[in-house]
Amino acid sequence: MERTSYLIHEEVRAAQKLHRRAPYAISSISQSVFSIARLYGGMTYQGCAYTYFPEHDECVRDDVLKMVEKMRKKKPVEPEQGQQLSL
């Protein structure tokens, strides 16, 4: 299954505890009025800073990114089925 968002399901659930003044992520940036974010690598919307991810065509709120980075550091990435860890 191809991943279409920067955030995984568990991270989206965790983001729900943060403030709701602005969306935690905005997708389809290149097809919206926010397309200028592609050129600058991010944007500000409703007083919140966002970072643009071109591989997902999505902007994610910076406080959500900070939370997600902490979550990803705590939980090591598991190899996909059929792959072995190299030492």
C-alpha distance (Angstrom), angle and dihedral (degrees) to the residues before:
residue distance angle dihedral
M1 . . .
E2 3.80 . .
R3 3.78 117.3 .
T4 3.81 110.9 -124.9
S5 3.79 100.7 177.8
Y6 3.79 134.0 52.6
L7 3.81 89.6 -131.0
I8 3.79 123.5 66.3
H9 3.80 123.5 -142.8
E10 3.83 95.7 -94.8
E11 3.81 91.0 50.2
V12 3.81 91.7 50.5
R13 3.80 89.7 52.7
A14 3.81 91.1 48.9
A15 3.82 90.8 49.9
Q16 3.80 89.9 60.5
K17 3.83 89.9 77.3
L18 3.83 91.3 61.4
H19 3.81 123.2 86.3
R20 3.81 119.0 -67.6
R21 3.82 100.0 -147.9
A22 3.79 88.9 110.4
P23 3.83 134.1 15.3
Y24 3.81 115.2 -87.8
A25 3.82 90.9 -134.0
I26 3.80 137.1 11.9
S27 3.80 117.0 -156.4
S28 3.82 133.1 -163.2
I29 3.79 91.2 36.9
S30 3.81 94.7 165.4
Q31 3.81 90.6 57.0
S32 3.79 97.0 49.2
V33 3.79 142.5 63.2
F34 3.82 86.8 -90.5
S35 3.82 92.0 68.8
I36 3.82 90.3 112.9
A37 3.84 86.2 74.0
R38 3.82 87.5 73.5
L39 3.80 90.8 65.4
Y40 3.80 96.7 45.7
G41 3.81 99.6 36.6
G42 3.78 92.6 -118.6
M43 3.78 146.5 4.7
T44 3.78 145.8 -143.2
Y45 3.80 118.6 -113.1
Q46 3.81 125.7 176.1
G47 3.79 89.5 -11.3
C48 3.82 94.7 -54.0
A49 3.81 125.7 113.3
Y50 3.81 118.5 -128.7
T51 3.81 132.4 -167.4
Y52 3.81 120.7 -143.4
F53 3.82 121.5 -130.8
P54 3.84 109.0 -163.9
E55 3.83 94.6 -168.6
H56 3.83 88.5 61.9
D57 3.86 97.9 27.4
E58 3.78 87.0 -130.6
C59 3.81 139.5 123.8
V60 3.80 117.4 -142.8
R61 3.79 123.5 -163.6
D62 3.81 111.8 -107.2
D63 3.83 95.8 -126.9
V64 3.82 88.3 53.7
L65 3.81 89.7 50.3
K66 3.80 90.7 52.4
M67 3.81 90.8 51.4
V68 3.82 92.3 46.1
E69 3.81 92.9 49.7
K70 3.80 89.8 54.9
M71 3.81 90.7 48.2
R72 3.80 92.3 49.6
K73 3.81 92.6 49.2
K74 3.80 91.0 53.2
K75 3.81 94.2 47.2
P76 3.82 113.8 52.8
V77 3.79 116.2 -138.7
E78 3.79 110.9 -102.9
P79 3.82 117.2 -137.9
E80 3.79 116.7 -110.4
Q81 3.78 117.3 -103.9
G82 3.76 111.9 -77.1
Q83 3.82 94.2 23.5
Q84 3.77 122.8 109.2
L85 3.76 127.6 -149.9
S86 3.79 112.9 -113.2
L87 3.77 118.6 -139.8
